[in-house]
């Protein structure tokens, strides 16, 4: 059982024998708030820059601010979910999304708009850890551990929103200007608040929340370590080496603090002994470094190196998105974590090989084939790592573990952005694309090696019908 919380309290009619399907709508709607805001902003950067007279180097902070806030907020809020239950953090987080949407809708300057994006990052950090916690607690309540359908629904919903996000943003801007990209968060927030209030269970606490220690110092050190690291990744260079020094200092302080405090924010003793989960974090970083490197790099090359219009480049990304959705939907009902990761790694290697042979005169079918190949790992790897984490994490810390998984996703995004900037220093030409492909290929080979060497993946799936009883650590 999850020891921090006693049984959830629900109306008698809301306690079915199987997974409570009434939870699915608030779980999915809340979890897509982050990807929809991550993707919609892509088409709003130019009009926002024009409105405030800001260059791309300044409007880029609208993207980075959300990444930074989310990377820090996911594990922090996830830990609070573990301690105080999913309902209250879900409602607070989705409420912040509405406030951020209102702030963005009336923002008088770019700096206020960036602040709204920071608030969005923290607000959208609650729903995913809460959803993973609810999935685990439902398995505990019912005694039937079969979450693959729910985990697949979360993964497919998030991927679908990433696909339609730029299109939705474009429609909103066409209908009423770029401020609607922020305003749309107000009705989304209200919907989450209504669904969350009506459907998410209240929990009775074995230990009253007021008596629980919150490791604020550990959270602050973690935030300092992560922010300094991500700021360096956003603009790597000799001038930013001091950021790596700050990262090391904050990281050392975090280790010393977490090993001494009674209730640490990150239990390093448990985490250090859970090598399979650490391997999952590494795989998530490697997988999403490649995903974002392809999205950032290939798209830029299509427009500059291949000479395509932005709309045509967007259409050539459809095979990637459609393949990812189809693969995730077709394989989601079976856990098969190791098989998914092996196939995903091999497909990623094949996709990188195709990128190594494309050029300015390559036919469209070959460019589309690269998208199809890269869509396979996008549909498999993220879902497999999510399932692996669900099995490997300590049930008492499933929220913070889920948050850390998202943090490694955004570290991969930042790493990909830095790599793209380095290889396209003089423009997105074919030579730079081939160098980026070699970088992605090295990551794909490492991903395959980490997967094959992780013997715990062979036994990660529990016996069907067996209730959850432990953390799944190896």
PALO-946597 format. One record per residue (C-alpha): residue number from 1; x, y, z. Coordinates in steps of 0.001 Angstrom, whole numbers, always signed. Layout:
<lummis>
+-----+---------+---------+---------+
: pos :      c1 :      c2 :      c3 :
+-----+---------+---------+---------+
: NUM :       X :       Y :       Z :
...
+-----+---------+---------+---------+
</lummis>
This chain:
<lummis>
+-----+---------+---------+---------+
: pos :      c1 :      c2 :      c3 :
+-----+---------+---------+---------+
:   1 :      +0 :      +0 :      +0 :
:   2 :    +996 :   +3620 :    -442 :
:   3 :   +1973 :   +4439 :   +3136 :
:   4 :   +1632 :   +8206 :   +3142 :
:   5 :   -2071 :   +8172 :   +2423 :
:   6 :   -4861 :   +6124 :   +3850 :
:   7 :   -7805 :   +5138 :   +1725 :
:   8 :   -9343 :   +7645 :    -634 :
:   9 :  -12813 :   +8820 :    +198 :
:  10 :  -15377 :   +8822 :   -2609 :
:  11 :  -19100 :   +8751 :   -2987 :
:  12 :  -20338 :   +5137 :   -2904 :
:  13 :  -21359 :   +5250 :   -6575 :
:  14 :  -17840 :   +6343 :   -7594 :
:  15 :  -15950 :   +3282 :   -6390 :
:  16 :  -16157 :    +698 :   -9181 :
:  17 :  -14414 :   -2640 :   -8962 :
:  18 :  -12063 :   -1773 :  -11820 :
:  19 :  -10137 :   +1376 :  -12677 :
:  20 :  -12391 :   +4372 :  -12087 :
:  21 :  -12899 :   +5686 :  -15597 :
:  22 :  -14259 :   +8941 :  -14231 :
:  23 :  -10640 :   +9835 :  -13444 :
:  24 :   -9468 :   +9568 :  -17042 :
:  25 :  -10908 :  +12874 :  -18301 :
:  26 :   -9302 :  +15117 :  -15652 :
:  27 :   -6064 :  +13121 :  -15843 :
:  28 :   -5732 :  +13499 :  -19610 :
:  29 :   -6969 :  +17089 :  -19826 :
:  30 :   -4611 :  +18188 :  -17061 :
:  31 :   -1594 :  +16334 :  -18440 :
:  32 :   -1923 :  +17872 :  -21938 :
:  33 :   -1776 :  +21449 :  -20620 :
:  34 :   +2008 :  +21330 :  -20709 :
:  35 :   +2542 :  +19980 :  -24242 :
:  36 :    -156 :  +22212 :  -25732 :
:  37 :   +1518 :  +25295 :  -24275 :
:  38 :   +4929 :  +24021 :  -25340 :
:  39 :   +3865 :  +23610 :  -28962 :
:  40 :   +1392 :  +26483 :  -29499 :
:  41 :   +4025 :  +29108 :  -28731 :
:  42 :   +6081 :  +28053 :  -31773 :
:  43 :   +3787 :  +29930 :  -34164 :
:  44 :   +3338 :  +32903 :  -31826 :
:  45 :   +6995 :  +33935 :  -31446 :
:  46 :   +7119 :  +36072 :  -34585 :
:  47 :   +3916 :  +38081 :  -33947 :
:  48 :   +4879 :  +38525 :  -30272 :
:  49 :   +8290 :  +39825 :  -31330 :
:  50 :   +6644 :  +42229 :  -33747 :
:  51 :   +4197 :  +43435 :  -31080 :
:  52 :   +6923 :  +44255 :  -28551 :
:  53 :   +9760 :  +45071 :  -30941 :
:  54 :  +11783 :  +42170 :  -29555 :
:  55 :  +14396 :  +40172 :  -31513 :
:  56 :  +14345 :  +36352 :  -31670 :
:  57 :  +17035 :  +36161 :  -28979 :
:  58 :  +14548 :  +37719 :  -26528 :
:  59 :  +11367 :  +35948 :  -27629 :
:  60 :  +13248 :  +32637 :  -27314 :
:  61 :  +12891 :  +33095 :  -23552 :
:  62 :   +9174 :  +32400 :  -23963 :
:  63 :  +10170 :  +28847 :  -24851 :
:  64 :  +13045 :  +28495 :  -22394 :
:  65 :  +11090 :  +29943 :  -19462 :
:  66 :   +8476 :  +27194 :  -19721 :
:  67 :  +11134 :  +24486 :  -20025 :
:  68 :  +13043 :  +25769 :  -17004 :
:  69 :   +9957 :  +26135 :  -14821 :
:  70 :   +8638 :  +22734 :  -15832 :
:  71 :  +11938 :  +20933 :  -15376 :
:  72 :  +12165 :  +22277 :  -11831 :
:  73 :   +8457 :  +22154 :  -11063 :
:  74 :   +7677 :  +18583 :  -12109 :
:  75 :   +9714 :  +16746 :   -9432 :
:  76 :   +9065 :  +19411 :   -6774 :
:  77 :   +5305 :  +19325 :   -7245 :
:  78 :   +5495 :  +15569 :   -7732 :
:  79 :   +6990 :  +15248 :   -4263 :
:  80 :   +4194 :  +17385 :   -2862 :
:  81 :   +1705 :  +15085 :   -4606 :
:  82 :   +3310 :  +12156 :   -2790 :
:  83 :   +2974 :  +13962 :    +525 :
:  84 :    -398 :  +15683 :    +255 :
:  85 :   -2260 :  +13694 :   -2348 :
:  86 :   -3038 :  +14397 :   -6012 :
:  87 :   -6325 :  +16277 :   -5681 :
:  88 :   -5175 :  +19461 :   -3994 :
:  89 :   -1991 :  +19797 :   -6071 :
:  90 :   -3948 :  +19130 :   -9263 :
:  91 :   -6452 :  +21855 :   -8403 :
:  92 :   -3788 :  +24355 :   -7337 :
:  93 :   -1695 :  +23679 :  -10447 :
:  94 :   -4531 :  +23901 :  -12945 :
:  95 :   -5776 :  +27023 :  -11160 :
:  96 :   -2353 :  +28622 :  -11721 :
:  97 :   -2715 :  +27812 :  -15426 :
:  98 :   -5834 :  +29990 :  -15587 :
:  99 :   -4100 :  +32843 :  -13763 :
: 100 :   -1131 :  +32573 :  -16139 :
: 101 :   -3488 :  +32636 :  -19111 :
: 102 :   -5123 :  +35826 :  -17822 :
: 103 :   -1726 :  +37410 :  -17140 :
: 104 :    -568 :  +36605 :  -20669 :
: 105 :   -3781 :  +37954 :  -22166 :
: 106 :   -3235 :  +41397 :  -20615 :
: 107 :    +592 :  +41461 :  -20503 :
: 108 :   +1867 :  +44983 :  -21278 :
: 109 :   +5450 :  +43901 :  -21971 :
: 110 :   +7559 :  +40940 :  -22988 :
: 111 :   +8941 :  +40563 :  -19459 :
: 112 :   +5425 :  +40136 :  -18063 :
: 113 :   +4692 :  +37649 :  -20822 :
: 114 :   +7787 :  +35649 :  -19846 :
: 115 :   +6594 :  +35708 :  -16228 :
: 116 :   +3268 :  +34293 :  -17433 :
: 117 :   +5133 :  +31476 :  -19155 :
: 118 :   +7056 :  +30722 :  -15939 :
: 119 :   +3748 :  +30545 :  -14078 :
: 120 :   +2385 :  +28283 :  -16827 :
: 121 :   +5397 :  +26015 :  -16399 :
: 122 :   +4794 :  +25567 :  -12692 :
: 123 :   +1021 :  +25261 :  -13098 :
: 124 :   +1233 :  +22595 :  -15776 :
: 125 :   +3700 :  +20585 :  -13669 :
: 126 :   +1058 :  +19176 :  -11326 :
: 127 :   -1242 :  +17087 :  -13503 :
: 128 :   +1211 :  +14484 :  -14828 :
: 129 :   +2632 :  +13452 :  -11416 :
: 130 :    -933 :  +13488 :  -10066 :
: 131 :   -2055 :  +11225 :  -12919 :
: 132 :    +744 :   +8744 :  -12307 :
: 133 :     -93 :   +8757 :   -8600 :
: 134 :   -3787 :   +8133 :   -9327 :
: 135 :   -2888 :   +5269 :  -11655 :
: 136 :    -844 :   +3663 :   -8899 :
: 137 :   -3449 :   +4291 :   -6182 :
: 138 :   -6203 :   +2808 :   -8360 :
: 139 :   -4096 :    -317 :   -8803 :
: 140 :   -3707 :    -438 :   -5028 :
: 141 :   -7420 :     +49 :   -4471 :
: 142 :   -8596 :   -2552 :   -6969 :
: 143 :   -5796 :   -5084 :   -6461 :
: 144 :   -5491 :   -5479 :  -10240 :
: 145 :   -2316 :   -4052 :  -11663 :
: 146 :   -3130 :   -3476 :  -15340 :
: 147 :   -2408 :    +187 :  -16094 :
: 148 :   -1211 :    -169 :  -19687 :
: 149 :   -4406 :   +1259 :  -21172 :
: 150 :   -4295 :   +4314 :  -18925 :
: 151 :    -572 :   +4887 :  -19467 :
: 152 :   -1058 :   +4553 :  -23218 :
: 153 :   -3948 :   +7022 :  -23154 :
: 154 :   -1738 :   +9560 :  -21364 :
: 155 :   +1109 :   +9045 :  -23830 :
: 156 :   -1058 :   +9176 :  -26963 :
: 157 :   -2968 :  +12238 :  -25706 :
: 158 :    +268 :  +14102 :  -25057 :
: 159 :   +1689 :  +13185 :  -28465 :
: 160 :   -1549 :  +14147 :  -30212 :
: 161 :   -1543 :  +17556 :  -28581 :
: 162 :   +2082 :  +18148 :  -29613 :
: 163 :   +1004 :  +17415 :  -33192 :
: 164 :   -2021 :  +19730 :  -33240 :
: 165 :    -522 :  +22408 :  -30968 :
: 166 :   +1046 :  +24554 :  -33725 :
: 167 :   -2093 :  +24216 :  -35859 :
: 168 :   -4292 :  +25211 :  -32920 :
: 169 :   -1998 :  +28133 :  -32174 :
: 170 :   -2188 :  +29279 :  -35777 :
: 171 :   -5989 :  +29110 :  -35776 :
: 172 :   -6172 :  +31095 :  -32533 :
: 173 :   -3789 :  +33762 :  -33841 :
: 174 :   -5786 :  +34001 :  -37062 :
: 175 :   -9028 :  +34338 :  -35130 :
: 176 :   -7972 :  +36979 :  -32612 :
: 177 :   -4236 :  +37532 :  -32411 :
: 178 :   -1399 :  +35991 :  -30423 :
: 179 :   -2947 :  +36794 :  -27037 :
: 180 :   -5509 :  +34051 :  -27626 :
: 181 :   -2648 :  +31547 :  -27309 :
: 182 :   -2582 :  +32565 :  -23643 :
: 183 :   -6305 :  +33249 :  -23200 :
: 184 :   -7237 :  +29697 :  -24214 :
: 185 :   -5714 :  +28516 :  -20935 :
: 186 :   -8541 :  +30156 :  -18987 :
: 187 :  -11336 :  +27830 :  -20215 :
: 188 :   -8956 :  +24868 :  -20106 :
: 189 :   -8148 :  +25697 :  -16493 :
: 190 :  -11818 :  +26053 :  -15597 :
: 191 :  -12581 :  +22672 :  -17189 :
: 192 :   -9803 :  +21039 :  -15168 :
: 193 :  -11002 :  +22690 :  -11963 :
: 194 :  -14578 :  +21490 :  -12500 :
: 195 :  -13584 :  +17941 :  -13485 :
: 196 :  -10973 :  +17747 :  -10731 :
: 197 :  -13380 :  +18964 :   -8070 :
: 198 :  -16102 :  +16554 :   -9108 :
: 199 :  -14083 :  +13440 :   -9929 :
: 200 :  -10750 :  +13339 :   -8141 :
: 201 :  -10962 :  +11483 :   -4829 :
: 202 :  -10246 :  +13078 :   -1491 :
: 203 :   -7755 :  +11242 :    +669 :
: 204 :   -7680 :  +10704 :   +4397 :
: 205 :   -4149 :  +11055 :   +5720 :
: 206 :   -2481 :   +8579 :   +8038 :
: 207 :    -183 :  +11450 :   +9050 :
: 208 :   -1772 :  +14933 :   +9102 :
: 209 :    -198 :  +17185 :   +6411 :
: 210 :    +681 :  +19844 :   +8982 :
: 211 :   +3041 :  +17406 :  +10726 :
: 212 :   +4957 :  +16484 :   +7579 :
: 213 :   +8301 :  +18089 :   +6956 :
: 214 :   +8786 :  +19689 :   +3539 :
: 215 :  +12435 :  +19756 :   +2511 :
: 216 :  +12453 :  +23342 :   +1252 :
: 217 :  +16247 :  +23592 :   +1388 :
: 218 :  +16619 :  +20451 :    -708 :
: 219 :  +14086 :  +21756 :   -3227 :
: 220 :  +15920 :  +25091 :   -3447 :
: 221 :  +19298 :  +23391 :   -4001 :
: 222 :  +17758 :  +21126 :   -6639 :
: 223 :  +16253 :  +24146 :   -8398 :
: 224 :  +19568 :  +26024 :   -8305 :
: 225 :  +21441 :  +23019 :   -9693 :
: 226 :  +18971 :  +22421 :  -12484 :
: 227 :  +18486 :  +26052 :  -13516 :
: 228 :  +22231 :  +26707 :  -13733 :
: 229 :  +22731 :  +23515 :  -15754 :
: 230 :  +19903 :  +24287 :  -18161 :
: 231 :  +21020 :  +27900 :  -18591 :
: 232 :  +24422 :  +26565 :  -19650 :
: 233 :  +22839 :  +24075 :  -22062 :
: 234 :  +20788 :  +26879 :  -23611 :
: 235 :  +23939 :  +28821 :  -24491 :
: 236 :  +27037 :  +26659 :  -24005 :
: 237 :  +30423 :  +28292 :  -24247 :
: 238 :  +33488 :  +29376 :  -22322 :
: 239 :  +31657 :  +32420 :  -21016 :
: 240 :  +29099 :  +30198 :  -19346 :
: 241 :  +31470 :  +27855 :  -17549 :
: 242 :  +30695 :  +29584 :  -14267 :
: 243 :  +27202 :  +28091 :  -14590 :
: 244 :  +28715 :  +24620 :  -14509 :
: 245 :  +30550 :  +25666 :  -11357 :
: 246 :  +27265 :  +26761 :   -9806 :
: 247 :  +25754 :  +23448 :  -10883 :
: 248 :  +28524 :  +21532 :   -9128 :
: 249 :  +28258 :  +23609 :   -5950 :
: 250 :  +24468 :  +23303 :   -5770 :
: 251 :  +24650 :  +19605 :   -6617 :
: 252 :  +27205 :  +18957 :   -3870 :
: 253 :  +25078 :  +20860 :   -1392 :
: 254 :  +22032 :  +18855 :   -2472 :
: 255 :  +23823 :  +15548 :   -1897 :
: 256 :  +25028 :  +16576 :   +1560 :
: 257 :  +21594 :  +17864 :   +2508 :
: 258 :  +19588 :  +14895 :   +1242 :
: 259 :  +21834 :  +12351 :   +2952 :
: 260 :  +21339 :  +14034 :   +6327 :
: 261 :  +17718 :  +15175 :   +6431 :
: 262 :  +15069 :  +12834 :   +7831 :
: 263 :  +12512 :  +13335 :   +5039 :
: 264 :  +14559 :  +14352 :   +1964 :
: 265 :  +13088 :  +15856 :   -1176 :
: 266 :  +15042 :  +13286 :   -3198 :
: 267 :  +15898 :  +10153 :   -1236 :
: 268 :  +19363 :   +9599 :   -2681 :
: 269 :  +19887 :   +6361 :    -766 :
: 270 :  +16805 :   +4830 :   -2341 :
: 271 :  +17453 :   +6416 :   -5728 :
: 272 :  +21089 :   +5326 :   -5733 :
: 273 :  +20044 :   +1763 :   -4942 :
: 274 :  +17458 :   +1722 :   -7726 :
: 275 :  +19764 :   +1327 :  -10697 :
: 276 :  +16971 :    +269 :  -13081 :
: 277 :  +15152 :   +3573 :  -12503 :
: 278 :  +18370 :   +5548 :  -13002 :
: 279 :  +18803 :   +3694 :  -16299 :
: 280 :  +15245 :   +4702 :  -17231 :
: 281 :  +16073 :   +8366 :  -16594 :
: 282 :  +19165 :   +8023 :  -18791 :
: 283 :  +17153 :   +6361 :  -21564 :
: 284 :  +14560 :   +9143 :  -21374 :
: 285 :  +17285 :  +11756 :  -21755 :
: 286 :  +18874 :   +9954 :  -24721 :
: 287 :  +15563 :   +9253 :  -26439 :
: 288 :  +14240 :  +12799 :  -26214 :
: 289 :  +17554 :  +14384 :  -27128 :
: 290 :  +17130 :  +12629 :  -30472 :
: 291 :  +13424 :  +13509 :  -30734 :
: 292 :  +13999 :  +17214 :  -30208 :
: 293 :  +17192 :  +17280 :  -32281 :
: 294 :  +15184 :  +15935 :  -35205 :
: 295 :  +12309 :  +18355 :  -34625 :
: 296 :  +14578 :  +21388 :  -34261 :
: 297 :  +17324 :  +20460 :  -36690 :
: 298 :  +15508 :  +18670 :  -39503 :
: 299 :  +12798 :  +21339 :  -39639 :
: 300 :  +15349 :  +24146 :  -39921 :
: 301 :  +17241 :  +22248 :  -42602 :
: 302 :  +14074 :  +21661 :  -44615 :
: 303 :  +13512 :  +25406 :  -44788 :
: 304 :  +17101 :  +26588 :  -45263 :
: 305 :  +19083 :  +23661 :  -46648 :
: 306 :  +16296 :  +22173 :  -48765 :
: 307 :  +14626 :  +25497 :  -49524 :
: 308 :  +11067 :  +24520 :  -48602 :
: 309 :   +8397 :  +26935 :  -47454 :
: 310 :   +7473 :  +26713 :  -43769 :
: 311 :   +4084 :  +25209 :  -44608 :
: 312 :   +5688 :  +22503 :  -46758 :
: 313 :   +8204 :  +21753 :  -44013 :
: 314 :   +5326 :  +21375 :  -41593 :
: 315 :   +3595 :  +18908 :  -43878 :
: 316 :   +6775 :  +16827 :  -44097 :
: 317 :   +6667 :  +16444 :  -40324 :
: 318 :   +3234 :  +14835 :  -40484 :
: 319 :   +4660 :  +11342 :  -41242 :
: 320 :   +6689 :  +11631 :  -38029 :
: 321 :   +3663 :  +12540 :  -35928 :
: 322 :   +1230 :  +10118 :  -37547 :
: 323 :   +3686 :   +7233 :  -37281 :
: 324 :   +4340 :   +7997 :  -33612 :
: 325 :    +619 :   +8033 :  -32837 :
: 326 :     -64 :   +4864 :  -34818 :
: 327 :   +2808 :   +2955 :  -33211 :
: 328 :   +1882 :   +4067 :  -29683 :
: 329 :   -1770 :   +3184 :  -30234 :
: 330 :    -990 :    -213 :  -31752 :
: 331 :   +1502 :   -1311 :  -29098 :
: 332 :    +166 :    +426 :  -26015 :
: 333 :   -1873 :   -2471 :  -24645 :
: 334 :   +1221 :   -4647 :  -24275 :
: 335 :   +3926 :   -3554 :  -21864 :
: 336 :   +6875 :   -5280 :  -23613 :
: 337 :   +9180 :   -2554 :  -22325 :
: 338 :  +12449 :   -4098 :  -23465 :
: 339 :  +11152 :   -5009 :  -26926 :
: 340 :   +9796 :   -1511 :  -27465 :
: 341 :  +13085 :     +82 :  -26458 :
: 342 :  +15142 :   -2245 :  -28668 :
: 343 :  +12930 :   -1662 :  -31711 :
: 344 :  +12805 :   +2065 :  -30980 :
: 345 :  +16595 :   +2273 :  -30740 :
: 346 :  +17088 :    +342 :  -33989 :
: 347 :  +14557 :   +2518 :  -35798 :
: 348 :  +16323 :   +5613 :  -34487 :
: 349 :  +19634 :   +4290 :  -35811 :
: 350 :  +18007 :   +3681 :  -39204 :
: 351 :  +16514 :   +7183 :  -39213 :
: 352 :  +19906 :   +8723 :  -38472 :
: 353 :  +21410 :   +6697 :  -41313 :
: 354 :  +18849 :   +8181 :  -43701 :
: 355 :  +19682 :  +11696 :  -42496 :
: 356 :  +23333 :  +11018 :  -43329 :
: 357 :  +22503 :  +10533 :  -47025 :
: 358 :  +19916 :  +13263 :  -47617 :
: 359 :  +20926 :  +16435 :  -49417 :
: 360 :  +19483 :  +19532 :  -50991 :
: 361 :  +18410 :  +17518 :  -54022 :
: 362 :  +16898 :  +14537 :  -52186 :
: 363 :  +13411 :  +13481 :  -53292 :
: 364 :  +10465 :  +14229 :  -51051 :
: 365 :   +9757 :  +10530 :  -50479 :
: 366 :  +13187 :  +10078 :  -48882 :
: 367 :  +12591 :  +13035 :  -46558 :
: 368 :   +9205 :  +11607 :  -45621 :
: 369 :  +10834 :   +8208 :  -44999 :
: 370 :  +13179 :   +9819 :  -42493 :
: 371 :  +10137 :  +11159 :  -40668 :
: 372 :   +8455 :   +7755 :  -40648 :
: 373 :  +11559 :   +6065 :  -39234 :
: 374 :  +11989 :   +8710 :  -36538 :
: 375 :   +8298 :   +8443 :  -35670 :
: 376 :   +8735 :   +4824 :  -34591 :
: 377 :  +11050 :   +5568 :  -31632 :
: 378 :   +8936 :   +8584 :  -30717 :
: 379 :   +5941 :   +6281 :  -30400 :
: 380 :   +7790 :   +3534 :  -28520 :
: 381 :  +10526 :   +4941 :  -26320 :
: 382 :   +8578 :   +7469 :  -24278 :
: 383 :   +5759 :   +5020 :  -23599 :
: 384 :   +8210 :   +2249 :  -22659 :
: 385 :  +10129 :   +4481 :  -20267 :
: 386 :   +6886 :   +5675 :  -18675 :
: 387 :   +5800 :   +2086 :  -18094 :
: 388 :   +9237 :   +1131 :  -16786 :
: 389 :   +9173 :   +4007 :  -14315 :
: 390 :   +5735 :   +2965 :  -13090 :
: 391 :   +7149 :    -493 :  -12275 :
: 392 :  +10471 :    +652 :  -10844 :
: 393 :   +9550 :   +3630 :   -8676 :
: 394 :   +8901 :   +3410 :   -4959 :
: 395 :   +5074 :   +3632 :   -4689 :
: 396 :   +5494 :   +6207 :   -1928 :
: 397 :   +7371 :   +8486 :   -4354 :
: 398 :   +5647 :   +7825 :   -7663 :
: 399 :   +4745 :  +11504 :   -8068 :
: 400 :   +8286 :  +12817 :   -7648 :
: 401 :   +9669 :   +9982 :   -9808 :
: 402 :   +7231 :  +10875 :  -12595 :
: 403 :   +8290 :  +14494 :  -12250 :
: 404 :  +11952 :  +13556 :  -12571 :
: 405 :  +11150 :  +11588 :  -15727 :
: 406 :   +9691 :  +14763 :  -17247 :
: 407 :  +12753 :  +16703 :  -16057 :
: 408 :  +15031 :  +14379 :  -18030 :
: 409 :  +12755 :  +14893 :  -21033 :
: 410 :  +13370 :  +18630 :  -20901 :
: 411 :  +17082 :  +18152 :  -20278 :
: 412 :  +17062 :  +16226 :  -23538 :
: 413 :  +15247 :  +19108 :  -25225 :
: 414 :  +17829 :  +21577 :  -23969 :
: 415 :  +20685 :  +19314 :  -25025 :
: 416 :  +19161 :  +18988 :  -28481 :
: 417 :  +18730 :  +22739 :  -28758 :
: 418 :  +22374 :  +23291 :  -27816 :
: 419 :  +23533 :  +20659 :  -30325 :
: 420 :  +21426 :  +22165 :  -33089 :
: 421 :  +22811 :  +25625 :  -32395 :
: 422 :  +26374 :  +24267 :  -32449 :
: 423 :  +26076 :  +22294 :  -35682 :
: 424 :  +24078 :  +25028 :  -37436 :
: 425 :  +26341 :  +27858 :  -36267 :
: 426 :  +26597 :  +29190 :  -39835 :
: 427 :  +23136 :  +28202 :  -40994 :
: 428 :  +21103 :  +25034 :  -41354 :
: 429 :  +23074 :  +23570 :  -44258 :
: 430 :  +23460 :  +19942 :  -45277 :
: 431 :  +26908 :  +19603 :  -43713 :
: 432 :  +25508 :  +20732 :  -40375 :
: 433 :  +22593 :  +18304 :  -40707 :
: 434 :  +25000 :  +15415 :  -41279 :
: 435 :  +27001 :  +16389 :  -38187 :
: 436 :  +23773 :  +16567 :  -36192 :
: 437 :  +22816 :  +13127 :  -37539 :
: 438 :  +26135 :  +11690 :  -36316 :
: 439 :  +25449 :  +13196 :  -32894 :
: 440 :  +21976 :  +11616 :  -32886 :
: 441 :  +23416 :   +8305 :  -34116 :
: 442 :  +25856 :   +8181 :  -31200 :
: 443 :  +22964 :   +8753 :  -28801 :
: 444 :  +20893 :   +6037 :  -30492 :
: 445 :  +23710 :   +3497 :  -30210 :
: 446 :  +24153 :   +4405 :  -26535 :
: 447 :  +20397 :   +4064 :  -25993 :
: 448 :  +20469 :    +584 :  -27504 :
: 449 :  +23475 :    -382 :  -25364 :
: 450 :  +21842 :    +843 :  -22140 :
: 451 :  +18705 :   -1114 :  -23029 :
: 452 :  +20509 :   -4349 :  -23839 :
: 453 :  +22689 :   -4162 :  -20725 :
: 454 :  +19736 :   -3565 :  -18394 :
: 455 :  +18785 :   -7108 :  -17432 :
: 456 :  +16005 :   -5871 :  -15137 :
: 457 :  +13918 :   -5078 :  -18213 :
: 458 :  +13528 :   -8787 :  -18892 :
: 459 :  +11474 :   -9266 :  -15731 :
: 460 :   +9811 :   -5883 :  -15411 :
: 461 :   +6297 :   -7058 :  -16279 :
: 462 :   +4462 :   -8556 :  -13275 :
: 463 :   +2460 :  -11719 :  -13407 :
: 464 :   -1022 :  -10920 :  -14786 :
: 465 :   -3575 :  -10434 :  -12055 :
: 466 :    -959 :   -9982 :   -9339 :
: 467 :   -1692 :   -7044 :   -7056 :
: 468 :    +922 :   -4338 :   -6620 :
: 469 :   +2966 :   -5040 :   -3555 :
: 470 :   +6324 :   -3352 :   -3932 :
: 471 :   +8449 :    -845 :   -5717 :
: 472 :   +9678 :   -3135 :   -8431 :
: 473 :  +13297 :   -2312 :   -7693 :
: 474 :  +15997 :   -4606 :   -8898 :
+-----+---------+---------+---------+
</lummis>
